[in-house]
Amino acid sequence: MTNVVSQQQTNVAKQERPIDLFKSVINAPSVQTQFNNALGEHKDAFVASLIDLFTGDKSLQTCKPQMVIAEALRAATLRLPLNKALGFAYIVVYNNSVKNPDGTWTKVPTPTFIPGYKGYIQLAMRTGQYRTINADYVYEGELRKVNKLSGEIAFDGEKKSDKIVGYFCYFELLNGFSKTLYVSVEDMAAYAKRYSPSIGKNTTIEQLISKANDGIVSKKVGWEGNFNDMALKTTIRRLLSKYGYLSVEMQNALSKDVEEQEMASRNDIIEEQANKQTITIDESSYEEVDTETGEIKNASTDASQEEMPNY
């Protein structure tokens, strides 16, 4: 009986070890100095919330503490809280694969800072250049008109049901300039499938579309856990990055968004090949991580392409 109790205590100690290790790393003077430089008097509250986040998230506990803290510092420099319930910013764990010298692949849990849609709105309002900014769901019947020529979008139709058919973001600057963006659920699901490293290879666009209206609120962060919040964030990011006033903080947030990086990488491939051959975005090569197996999949097509003459 004594041996059984002793073994149980040993197992508990092993389970607590990641948390204890994380606390020892985050309390190091050099780390505390970095958080203090970023947050000043708000350092203690942010660090306490980060410890709570790590304690309650089993996936974060599989990551190296130094990597989690590095991503948390990204949020700290933008002064965005890492509380899942608030929705300003998250640290999501991706199972990336690292190639070993012998050619085999090893799964490495990789924490990644991701701004939330409320984080983008807050960063925009901090600039002092926005009179108003708003983003929300569009329900069936509400979208009445989309004028591609003028950019005018009318949402004054009569709501027919609680079915979400799309997402919009609107802003107006102090100088009077305003812009609206509408993205349908179908287009958003296709975007998520294409660019998000968190989407499993077996997840279809149709399954993602259904998540917009399944009414399930998951504790899981990301497209498969909270499709609508991610869709709002993507709509806001698209509009602000193209037409909005971007402060240094907002530029930093955009550069740290993993999906924005994936899309920029894809665009670089297209630009590099533009004068060499005719390609489509479906034919560009990129790496996608299977979140279940941790394997990197090559999503390039095998379609043959003819060389185009350079003029």
Protein Blocks (a to p, Z undefined) as FASTA:
>chain_A
ZZmmmmmmmmmmmmmmmmmmmmmmmmpmklmmmmmmmnommmmmmmmmmmmmmmmmmklm
mpcfklmmmmmmmmmmnopafbfklomaccdddddddddfkopacddddddddddfklmm
mmmmmnopafbdcdddddehjambdcfknopacfkbccfbfcdfbdcdddddfkopacdd
dddfklmmmmmmmmmmkbcfklcfklmmmmmmnopacfbecjklmmmlmmmmmmmmmmmm
mmmccdfklmmmmmmpmklmmmmmmmmmmmmmmmmbccdfklpccddddfknopacdfbd
fbdcdddddZZ
